[in-house]
């Protein structure tokens, strides 16, 4: 991965986050976190709905990023890092936390 030199970086982090594909990625990250919270609280059906919406937003952000055309390298770099983090949460943290929550509930109730 290429590290952007300091002089090429934008003065504000907000510039790299306020980009349509990055906004969709942030929405997917929030949906994944809501799915994790619902799984911990024992609302498994609602948790699954939010997780599926997070997966759909991951697909949409990739589609939007290809359709939007060329972007600045800093925005692309931030988007790639943000997308990797959102993928980690939705495909690793959510399944493990929901299975632990489900197992904990099942062990308590019999």
N, C-alpha and C positions, 0 to 999 in steps of 0.2 A: 504494500500500500504506500502511496506517495504522500509524504508530509508536505503540506503547503508552507512555503517560506513565510516568515513573519510579515515581511513587507507586502506580500500578496494577499494577506488575510484581510477580511473586511473589518472595519472599525467596530462594528456592532454585531453581536451574535444573532440578533434579531433578524438581520438581513438574510442569513442562511436558513433560518427556521420558517420564515414567512414566504414559503414557496409552495405552490399547490400540491405537488407530490409529497413534500415533507409534511404538509398539514394533514394529508390523508394518512400518512404513516403514523403521525402523532395520534390521530383518531383511532387507528388500529391498536396502538399501544394502550390507549385509555380503555378501549373495549376489552383488551386482554386483562388489564388490571381489574376491571369491573367483573369479568368472568371469574378471576381468582377469588375476589371477595365473596361473590355469590357461592362459589364452591365451598369456601371455608364456613360460610353461614348455613350450609346444607341445602341450598336452593340449586340442585344439580341441573334441572331442566333449564332454568333461566341462565345458569352458568354456561351451558352448552350453546344456547342461542347467542350469547355474547361472544363466545369463542368462535363460532362460525362466522359471525359478523366481522370479527378481527381477521380471520383468514380471508374473507372476501375483500376487506379493505387492503390487505397486502397485495392481492391480485390487482385491485383498482389502482393502487399507487404506482405499480410497475407499468400499467397500461397508460396512465396519465403522464408518467415521466417520458415514455417513448413518444407520445403524441405532442407533448409540449415543445419539443425541439431542443436546440442547444441551450445550455445554461452555463453559468460561470463555474469554473472548476471548484471553487470553494463550496458552492451550493451543492454540486454533485457529490463532493467528498463528504459533506455533512449528511446528505441524503443517504449515501451508502452506509455510513456508520449508524445512522438512526434506523435505517431499514434492518440492518443486522441485529441491532438491539431489540427491535420490535419482534423480529423472527425468533430470537432467543426466548423472549418472554412468552410468545404465543405457542411455540413448539416445544419448549423444554420446561419452563417454570409452571405454566398452566397445567399441563398433564400431570406433572409430579405433585403439585400442590392439591389438585383436585382428587387424585388417587389417594393421597395421604388423608385428606379430609373425609373421603368416602369410607376409607378403611377404618378411620377413627370412629365414625358414626356407626358403622356396622359392628364393630367390636363392643361398643357400649350397649347397643340395643339387642344384641344376641345374635 
